[in-house]
Each structure stands twice: as structure tokens, then as C-alpha cells.
Amino acid sequence: MILLQNISYGFPGGDLLFNSINLTIQPNTISALAGSNGIGKSMLLKIIAREIQPLEGSVTVKGDVYCVPQMFGNFDHLSVAECLKIDKKLNALQKITSGEVDEEYFEILNEDWDIEERCRNALSYWKLEELELSQKLKSLSGGQKTKVFLAGIQISQPDIIILDEPTNHLDLEGRNLLYDFIEKTNSTVMIVSHDRTLLNLVDTIFELSNQGISTYGGNYDFYAEQKEIEQEALQNDIHAKERALKKAKEKERETIDRKQKLDARGKQKQEKSGVARIMMNTLRNSAEKNTSKLKGVHAEKISGISGDLRDLRSSLKNSDQMKVNFNDSNLHSGKILIGVEDINFKYGHENLWKENLSLEIRSGDRISIKGSNGSGKTTLIKLLLGGLQPTVGDISRSEFNMIYIDQEYSLIGHEISVYDFVKQFNDGAMQESEVKTLLARFLFGKETWDKKCGVLSGGERLRLLLCGLSISSKAPDMIILDEPTNNLDLRNVEILTASIKDYKGTLLVISHDELFLEEIGVEREIVLA
């Protein structure tokens, strides 16, 4: 069981990430934590895992906790056995079986006599049979690193499993193994993920926002349906507040007009009846004070309604307004853009692919590049773009313009400012005010325009890039996406999907997200082996 009571957390000298959070997770349940990028999901997971301490509140966790992290850089210098925290047990077992009877070794092993068998079975399940436990983690691919930590679940057999974006680097086979494991496990599982297939296997979704945690008793499809209902209700509330604001302003005008007319009539009567000037001034001042007080009452009411309206509008999803309206490519449909004939590439002395590749990419194609981890998907992209040269075979290219969006959004320099980056796309002499209006539409307010792009999250980089493409007067003939949904929250995946869906040019995508590929209308696959 996991129980968080009045948890608050923030970075030293900064704002609170979340405040007075309460969360209860029952044993043997599968749940997910949703929320926008930067809201604090990973930090909340670390608090549950006791890796960090909250600023305030109490944490009760009953059972052993095992974490599969999102990032692996801190582990690269360790061996696989060290990452899985089984190196000392394996060494103790080896010492005991070789005849040493030191009590220390028996204490370290702690009755785990089947540790070697559990390792073999776990690595075999995740298709890592060839892996040596002595290998350094830095020698493995991203997908292999993820599988190593996933294998650690079966080895350590914890009560509570925490998974932070576990499918980011997994190939399709690895994802299917994870889905199968989640369906069969009896452990308590908490997941942070943008993988909608994985999220459809959970019992409950907890949404973390600035208002706290909201609970949705169902899987992702149920959650999305409820969010849609909430958005419709929110839109109705906005329309009602807009009507109330309009009515309040009309009421204010009518009341002030009526008061001014009454004051004018009273003044005329007083002048006719010969009221002394000093008394006239006193009456005029009194009338002005009453009018001012009346205005203040209405202004307060209007301000209150306006404040409520701003809050409601800020809660409304911005996916639609952030959609990129691409212009059509000037290339005629079906034109051969890239021709590939019997190519292969060598790392060391071995060919990357079992058979040489031949293919054509034509204008208007929507193609996905698929293959297991380490099959050379990114290498193929570099070959197609001319960044690498094939060891054998030929590649021909026609004239076309393209944009390559890799996993790290490295097209966006770290030192350039937000405003200066999007300004580079202004090839149609768009006015500065229009550029800034578009930045605001993509949720980059005035306070962010001078911010260095290096501090932006993955979701923010995506939005900035889409903003730049909106500013450009000409759509690229080809867009290449390399694992575009990695590290994006669900909302940013929706924004990307909506933008790409209506794009009329050529699309080349590396992705293990089958639902994303289906929604953007991929028509052909290149499968590497």
C-alpha cells in the first residue's frame, strides 16, 4: 500500500512543484500517473521510492519498491550485475560453491540460492540471452538498457513496481513483452507513460495538476472520455461566464446612465428653486460620490466574473489552437525523391543488415521505418540524408527541402533564445507582432521570449518547433521524425498527432508507437532485420 499525506515538494529557492498532495494506492493494483511535462510526475515517483524526501507531509509505503528509471546516464559506468544490485550475491554464491564457508557470504546471499537461475530466466524473457552480467551498461543500446532494468523486476520480485516511461526505447517485441507482464503481475504497479496501449492496461489513472491530484477509475480510454466531457462542461461554463460578463457590463451602463439622468434632473430642480451655490456644490459632491460608489460595486462584480473567466480559459486545452496549418508541398505526387539500390553499411567488419536494401521514396508517401533495437533505423535515416555514405550500393536524391526532427530536437540550439529561434522561420516577412502572437498561441508568453532553448523540456521544444513551422510560408517537402513521441506527455502527443495528420508532404517516421502511426495515416513500412 502507498499513502501520501499533505506532500509538498519544490527545488531550493524555487516555486513548489506541488503542494499538499494526497494519494492512496491500494495493494495489487495497476495505476498510472498522468500530467503535463514539468508538473512533477517523476519527482512524485522518487518520493514514493524514498529516493528523495518531500519538504512537508508523510509517506507510508508498505513493501519492497523497485524502480525502472526514465534516464540511464547515472548507471552507464556500472556493470549489468551492479545495476541490478545482484553483483554481491552472485559473488557470494560463487565463493560458497567453490568451498569457502565465511559467514559473511551466507549473510549476503540471504537464502537466494536460485539467484543465477532467476537471472537466466529474467534475461531470457526479455530476449537478452547473449548479455554478459559483467558488461558495462554504456555498451548497450537504449532498448537493451530498459530491458535490463525490466529484467530486474523478475529477479528482485518486489511488492511495488515503479515504471517511469518504460516503453521509450523499447522495440515492438519489447513492448509486447511488457504489456504481457503487466497483465499477469500480482505486484502493485505505478506507471508514468505516454504509451496509450500500456495505459489501457491500468485500473486507475491519477492526474497531477496545479490543483492537486484527480482520480479517474479506469484505463486511458475511460480517462480520455472523461477529460473530453470535462472539456465540454468547461466550454459551457466559459460561455455562461461570457454571457454573465456581457450582462454585468450592460447592467453597469444602464445603472450609471439612469443615475446620471436622475442627478441631472435633480440639479435642474434645485437651480429653479434657487438653492444656494454652496448647497449646490455639496449636493453635486454627494452625487459624484454616490456615482463613484456605484461604479465601484459594478467594477468589483465585473472583475470577479472576468477573473473566473480567465481561470476557466486557462484550464481549456490548447491542442486545437496549436495545430500547424501546413501549406501544400510544391512537388507533384509520386515524384521519386530518394532511390536506394542494394545498400549496406558496416560497423567494424560486419554488415549492419543481413540483406542489402533497395527502396524508393516518392512525394506524398507516408512511411514508417521499423525494426528491433539496434537494427539500424537511425543509421538508415543518416544514409538517406547523406550524413553517412553506404559501404556498398548507391543512393540517388532529387532536389527537395526537408526537416529532420530527431529524438533530442537537436535542430534547436541550446544557446539561442526562444524568439530568435522561431524568427529564423520567418521567410515570408511576417510582422514582429504576428510572430509574437503565434508564440503566445503555442504557450510561449512574453516572459519566455528571451529564455535560452537549452532549458526547455521535450514538450516545450516540440511546441517551439511546431510554432516555427507555422511561421514559415512554405511547408517542407519531407518531414522525418525519429521516435517523436519519446518523453512527450499525452497532451503534446495529441498536439503532434493533430499537426502531422493534415500535412500533405512526404512523411518518414521511426516509431514503436503503433497507435501514433495509425493516427497519422502511415501507409507503408520499411522493416529492417
N, C-alpha and C positions, 0 to 999 in steps of 0.2 A: 504493500500500500504506500502511496505517496500523498503527503499532506503538506501544503504550503499555506501559511497563515500570515497575512499582512506583510508580504515580502516587498521590499523596495531595493532597487539597485541602480547605481549610476557610476560613471567614471569620476575619479578625483578632479575636483574643480569644474566639473561639467554638470549638465542637466541630468535629472533622473531618467533612466531608460523606462522604468515602470515603477509604480508607487502603490503600495497596499494591495498587492496581488494575492488572491486566494484561489487555491486549486486543490481538488481532491481527485485522485486516480485510484480506482478500485483494483484489487489484485486480479491477475489473469485476464486483463482487458487489453485490447489493441486500440490505441488512440493516436491522434496527430495534433500537432501544434501549428496553426496557421497564423499568418500575419504578414504585413508588408516588410520589404527589406529594411533592415536597420531598426526595427521595432524592439529587438532584444530577444528573439527566439533562442538563438544559440546560447546566450548568457543564462537564460532561464533553465536550459538543459544542463548547463555546467553547475548551476546551483543545486539542481536535483541530484547530480552526480557527486556533489560535495567537492568539486574541483575549485570552486570559488565560494566565498561567503557573501550573503546579502548584507546590505547596510543595516536593514532592520527586518524584523519578523522571525518566525521559527520554521524550521524544515524538519519534517519527520519522514524518513524513508526506511521501510521495513524490508530487508532482504539485500542480497548482493547485487550491485549495479555494474553493468558492462556497457561501455560506450564505443560506438563506431563514429569517429570524428569526420568532419567535413574536409579538413585540410590535414595533410600528412607531412608537411615540411619539418615539423619538430621531431619526426621519427626517422628521417632519412639516414641518420648516422648509426641507427640500431640494426641489429640482425632481426630476421623474422621471428626467431625464438624470443628475443628480448622484447620486441613489440607486443608479443602475445603473453609476456611475463611467465614463460614456461622454461626459460633457459636454466634457471637454478634447479628446478625439479628434474629436468632431463639430465643435468649433470649429476645430481644426487642419485638418480636411478642407475646411471652408468657406473658410478662408484660402488654402489651396493652390489650390483650384479657382477662386478669384477672382483668382489670378495672383501671390500672394505666395510667395516662394521661400526664406523664412527656414529655415535648417537645423533650428531648434528644432521647427517644426511637423512636419517629416518624422520627427523622433525621437519626438514624442508620438504620431503616427499609427501608427508602427511597422508599416507594411505592411498595416494594417487598412483597405484601400481599399473593402471592401464593408460597412463598419460601418453605413451607412444602410440598406442592403438587409437586413442581419441584424436590425436594429431593426424594420423594417416587417414582416418575416416573423414575428418572435417576437411582436410585439404583435398581429398578425393571428391567430396561432394561439390566443392567449388571449382573443380577441374584444375587443381594446382598440384597434380601428382608429381610433376617434374621439379617442383620447387624444393630447394635445399633450405633447411631451417637456419643455416649459417649465413645465407645470403643477406647482404645489406638491403634495406628497403629501397634505397635510392636507385638500385639496379632494376627495379620493377616499373612497369607501366602504371598509370593511374588506376586502371581497372584491376590490375593484379594487386595493388596496394589495398584497394577496397575489399577485395575478396579475402585477403589475408586477415583483415580485421573482422570480416563476417565469419570466417572460419573460427576465430577466437570465441565466438558465441557457443558453438558446439563443444569446444574444448573446455571452457570455463563453466558452462552450464549455469548461468546466473538466474536470479529470480526476476531481475528487471533489466530490460534491454533498451538502450537509448540510441537511436539512429538519426544522425544529422546529415541530410541529403545523401542517403546511401546509394542512390542509382546514378549519381552524377557521371561517373566514369565507367559504369558497367555496360558491357555489350548486351545484346538481346538475350543470349543464353544466360548470362549472369543475372539479368533482371528476372527472368522466368524462375530461376532457382530461388531468388529472394522472395518472389511472390508465393511460391510453393511453401517455403519455410515459414513465412508469416501466417499462412493459412493453417499450418499444423502445430505451431508452437503453443505451449501452455504458459509461457512466461508473460509477465506484464511488459508491454512494448509501448514506447513513446517515440513518435516519428516526426521529424521535420523534413518535408519534401515538397517538391513541385510536381512530382510524378503522379498524375491523376489516376493511373492504373493502380499504383500502390495505395494511394489514398482511398480508393474504393474498397480496400480490404479492411479498413478500420471500423471500429464500433462507434467512436465518438470523435468529433473534431472540436478542439478548444481554439478559439480565435483570440490572439493577443493584440490589443489595440491601445491607443492612448487612454481609453475609457476603462481599461481593465481586461478581464477575460470573460468571453461569452461562450456558452456551451451549446453545441449542436449534436443531438443524439442520433447520429447516423454517419454514413460514409460521405465521400466527396460529392457524389451526385445529389444527395439529400442536402448537403451544405450549400451547394451552388444554387439549388432550387430555393432554399430558404433565403439566401442572400438576394436573389432576384425579387422575391416577394418583399423583402425589406427595402430594396431599392425603389420598387413601385410605390410602396407606402410612403417612403421618404419623398418621392417626387410629388405625391398627392399632398403631403404636408407642406412642401415648398409652395405649391400652387395656392393652398389655403392661406399660407402666410403672406404670399404676394397679394392676394385679394384683400386680406386684412390690412396690409400696409397701405394699399391704394385707398381703401375705405377710410382709414385713420387720417390720411393726408387730406382727403376730401372733407371729412368732418372738421378738421382743423381750419381749413379755408372758410367753410360755411360759418363756423362759430366766430372766427375773427371778423369776418365780413359783417355778421349780424351785430356783434359788439360795437364795431366802428360806426355802423349806421345809427345804433341807439345812442351812442356818445355824441354823434353829430346832431341828432335831433334834440338831445338834452341841452347841448350848447346853444342851439338856436333859441330854445325856450328861455334859457337863462339870460341871453342877451336882450330878448324882447321885454323880459320882466325887470330889467335894469339892475341885475345883480352886480355888486361892486366888483372892480377888477381884481382885487386881492382874493376875493372869494372865488372868482372865476379861475384864477391860477391854481388855487387849492383843489378845486373840483377837477381841473384838467390833469393835474399831477396824480390825483387819485384814480382817474380813468386810465391814465397811462400805466400805472402800477397794476391795476386790475387786468388790463390787456396783456401786460408782460407776464403776469402770473398765469393767465390763461394759456398763453403761448408755451410757457414752461411746462405746464401739465401735459399739453398735447405733444410737445417735443420729447418729453420723457417716455410717453406711450409709444411714439413712433420709433424712438431709439431702441426701446425694448424689442419691438417687433422686428426691426432691422437687424439687431443682434442675433435674435433667434433665426432669422432667415440666413444670415451669414454662416451660422453654425450648421444649419441643415445643408446648405450648399457645399460646405467644406467636407461633409460626410458622403456626398454623392460621388460615385465612381467617375473617374475621368477617362476611362478607356475610349469612349466614343470621340471625345474632343482631341485625343492624342493620336487618332488614326491618321496615317500618312496618305495623302491623296497623290499617288504617283501619276505622272504623265505617262503616256504610252511611249514605248521604245520606237525609234525611227526605223528599226530593222524589220524587213518583211519576214513573216512567219515561215519557218522551215529553212532559213539560210544556215549553212554549215559554219559554225563559229570555231569549233575545235575538232580536228581529226586526229585520231590516235591509232597508230599501226604497229602492232607487235612490240610494245614497250615493256621493259622491266627495269628494275633498279636494284643495285647491290649495296648492302651494308656489310662491309668486310668482303668475304668471298662468296657469300650466298645470295641468290636472287630473293627479292622480297616476296614475289608471288610465284606459285607453283607453275602457272602458265602465263605466257606473255599476254598483255592486254591490247585489245583493239576495240575502239568505240568511236561514235560520233556524237557531238553535242550541237543541236540545232536551235535556232532562235525560237523562243516560246516553250522550249522543253522545261519540264519540272521534274528534276531527277534527285533521288536520294542515293548517297553512297553508303553502303552497309558492309559490315564485316566485324569479326571478333576483335577484342582488344589486341593491339599490336599487328593488325593485318595491313597497315599502311594507308589508311584513309587520308590522313593529313598529308602524307608524302605524295599521294596521287594529286591532291589539290595543288601542291607546290610544283609538281611536274606540269600540270595543265597550265599553270600561270607563268611558267618559265623560271621560277625561282630555283628549281633543280633541273638538271639535264638527265634524260634516261640513259642507263648503261647500254641498252640496246633499243632499237626501234626508232620511229620518227613521230614527231608531233607537229602538226601544222595549225596555224591560227590565222583567222581573218581579223580585220580591224573592227573593234568594238570597245565600248567603255564598260567597266565593271567596278564593283565594290566588294571587297573581301572582309567579312566580319568574323574574326576568329574568336576563340573561347575567352580570351582576355580583353577583347575590344582594343587591341593594341594600335588600331588606327587612330585612337585618341591619345595624344601625347600627355605625359604626366604633368609637364610644366605649363602647358598652355591653359589659359583661362576658359571658363565656360562660354563666355560671349565671343572671345576670339576664335574658338573652335567652330562654332556654327557660322560665324561671319565668313569663313573660308568657302562655305557652300553657296554664298550669295552671288551667283553668276548671272542673275537677272536684274541687278541694280534695285533690289528691294530696299525700301526706305528703312532707316535705322529703327524707327518706331514700330514698323511692321515686324522686323526681326525680333524685337523685344516682346512684342505681343505674342509671337509664336513661342518664344521661350517660356512665357507665363503659361500658355496653353499646355506646354509639356511639363508644367510644375516646377519651372526654374524661375523663382521670384527674383526681384531686384537684388536682394541680399546675396544671391548665389552667382551673379554675373562675373564677379572678379575672382571667384573661387578657382583654385587650381584643379584641373581634372583628375590629378593623381589621387585625390581624397574621395572621389566619387565611388559609390558601390556599383556592383554589376548592373543592377536595375537602373540606376541613375545614368550610367554610361549608355545603356540601351536607349533610354529615352532621349538622351542628348544626341545620339547618332540619328535616331528617327526624326528629331527636330531638324537636324541639318539636312536630311533628305527632303523634308517638307519645304525647306527654303530654296533648294536647288530648282532651277527652272527646267531641268532635263533629268528624267529618270535614268538610272544606269541600265545598260542593255542586259547586264547579267549581275545577279546578286548571289554571292557564295557565303553560306552560313556553316560554320564549324561548331557543332554542339551548341546551338544558340540559346537553348533553354537552361543550360547549366547555371546554377546559382541565382536564377531568377525566381522571384516569388510568383504565386499564381496570378496575381493581377498583371504583372509585367509580361508573363507568358500570354495572357489574353490580349494585351496591347500589341505584342509582336505578331501574334496569330492574325489579328484583325488587319494589321498593316500589310502583311505579306499576302494575305488571301486575295486581295484585289490587284496585286501587282501583275502587270501584263507581260513583263520581260522574261528572260531566261533565269531559272532558279536551280541552284545546285546546293544540296543540303547534306551535311553529315549530322545524323541524329539517331539516337536509340529510342526517342520518344515517339512511339507508334501513333499515338493519338494526335500529336502535333503534326506529324507527316500527313495523316489523313485529313486533318482540318485545313491544311494549306494546299491540298489538292495535288500531291505528288503523283505522277503518272507512270514513272519508270524507275527501276532500281539498277544500280551497279553493285554487284556483290563481290567482294574481294575475299580470296582464300589463299 
